[in-house]
Amino acid sequence: MGYLTITHPFHPLFGRRLPVLFTRKRAAAVVFVCEGGLAGRATVSLAGSWTDRGPAPAAYRLSLEGLMVLDTLVAAIVDLRLREADHLV
């Protein structure tokens, strides 16, 4: 099945090129099972999006969708704190 390179920036094996043993389907995603985890003596399962076989990584860390979710979360926390403060007065 060839080789792949781990491209996820926070993965401990980032940048390593590993031989692919086989693939699996999990939900709608493809998972690659590779040789080379734990000092090369075990296998490691990797989401396709974490490898060079997945979509090209964005040039920035935060996506628009991620920022929108973060904005909603912060607004909910601020609203909760304001309601709690009004209740205590």
C-alpha positions as a printed Julia matrix, in Angstrom:
89×3 Matrix{Float64}:
   0.0    0.0    0.0
   3.03   2.26  -0.05
   4.05   4.9    2.45
   2.5    7.99   3.96
   3.83  10.97   5.88
   2.21  12.24   9.08
   1.3   15.9    8.56
  -0.75  16.66  11.69
   1.41  19.28  13.45
   0.67  18.06  16.99
   1.09  14.34  16.38
   4.17  12.92  18.16
   5.27  11.24  14.92
   4.87  14.42  12.84
   7.02  14.33   9.72
   7.67  10.58   9.9
   7.19   8.44   6.81
   5.53   5.12   7.67
   4.64   2.02   5.63
   0.89   1.47   5.25
  -0.28  -2.02   6.23
  -3.98  -1.62   5.42
  -6.89   0.81   5.56
 -10.18   0.81   7.47
 -13.39   2.78   7.22
 -14.59   4.51  10.42
 -17.83   6.37   9.95
 -17.22   8.32   6.74
 -13.44   8.59   7.21
 -10.56   6.46   6.02
  -8.08   5.33   8.68
  -4.61   4.11   7.76
  -2.98   1.42   9.88
   0.78   1.78   9.61
   3.85   0.04  10.88
   6.12   2.14  13.04
   4.42   3.26  16.22
   6.21   2.92  19.6
   9.83   2.65  18.52
   8.81   0.94  15.29
   7.58  -2.22  17.03
   3.84  -1.58  16.94
   1.18  -0.32  14.6
  -0.37   3.11  14.62
  -3.8    4.11  13.28
  -4.02   7.5   11.6
  -6.96   9.47  10.28
  -6.44  10.18   6.6
  -6.72  13.9    7.28
  -3.6   13.66   9.49
  -1.47  12.42   6.6
  -0.21  13.56   3.23
  -3.02  11.47   1.72
  -5.66  13.76   3.23
  -6.66  17.28   2.19
  -3.9   19.88   2.11
  -3.52  21.61   5.49
  -4.63  25.2    5.78
  -1.96  27.87   5.94
  -3.39  28.95   9.29
  -4.45  27.04  12.41
  -7.97  28.35  12.95
 -10.71  27.89  10.42
 -13.65  30.25  10.03
 -15.95  27.53  11.36
 -13.76  27.03  14.42
 -13.72  30.76  15.15
 -17.52  30.92  14.85
 -17.91  28.07  17.35
 -15.47  29.79  19.7
 -17.4   33.08  19.41
 -20.67  31.31  20.28
 -19.05  29.64  23.29
 -17.54  32.89  24.6
 -20.86  34.73  24.15
 -22.68  31.98  26.09
 -20.16  32.14  28.94
 -20.38  35.96  29.12
 -24.18  35.81  29.05
 -24.21  33.23  31.85
 -21.87  35.34  33.99
 -24.01  38.45  33.44
 -27.17  36.57  34.41
 -25.5   35.19  37.53
 -24.29  38.68  38.51
 -27.82  40.11  38.07
 -29.24  37.32  40.21
 -26.82  38.04  43.06
 -27.62  41.76  43.21
